[in-house]
Amino acid sequence: MTNLERLKLELNNKEYFTDEEYITFLSENDLVDTEEYNKSNNQRDLLWTIVDILESVANDVDLMRKIETEFSTTSDAVKHINNRIEHIKNRIQTINNSEEEYSNISLFFTRR
């Protein structure tokens, strides 16, 4: 499964944007759409991509009106999206970031 396919799966195959726009979101988060999705390497960046997409959806009134069909009002749709964004951000915090681990280790070996 490619990064683009995995992104669409996470978004429940909702067509908020075109594939070209999804590819832009992926590349902004250092992911290549055609590369195979690797959970251990790509999950964190993919989740940030989803946050970016949902924040863009929440900021677009016309797009929110399309989503409103699932909810009784636009306000309900915004609340749902904002809750989902917070849930994803909490998930991101639980994922170990190897770069952060290495940066802490490097401080241990510095000279004074």
Rosetta blueprint (number, residue, H / E / L):
1 M L
2 T E
3 N H
4 L H
5 E H
6 R H
7 L H
8 K H
9 L H
10 E H
11 L L
12 N L
13 N L
14 K L
15 E L
16 Y L
17 F L
18 T L
19 D H
20 E H
21 E H
22 Y H
23 I H
24 T H
25 F H
26 L H
27 S H
28 E H
29 N L
30 D L
31 L L
32 V L
33 D L
34 T L
35 E L
36 E E
37 Y L
38 N L
39 K H
40 S H
41 N H
42 N H
43 Q H
44 R H
45 D H
46 L H
47 L H
48 W H
49 T H
50 I H
51 V H
52 D H
53 I H
54 L H
55 E H
56 S H
57 V H
58 A H
59 N L
60 D L
61 V H
62 D H
63 L H
64 M H
65 R H
66 K H
67 I H
68 E H
69 T H
70 E H
71 F L
72 S L
73 T L
74 T H
75 S H
76 D H
77 A H
78 V H
79 K H
80 H H
81 I H
82 N H
83 N H
84 R H
85 I H
86 E H
87 H H
88 I H
89 K H
90 N H
91 R H
92 I H
93 Q H
94 T H
95 I L
96 N L
97 N L
98 S H
99 E H
100 E H
101 E H
102 Y H
103 S H
104 N H
105 I H
106 S H
107 L H
108 F H
109 F L
110 T L
111 R L
112 R L
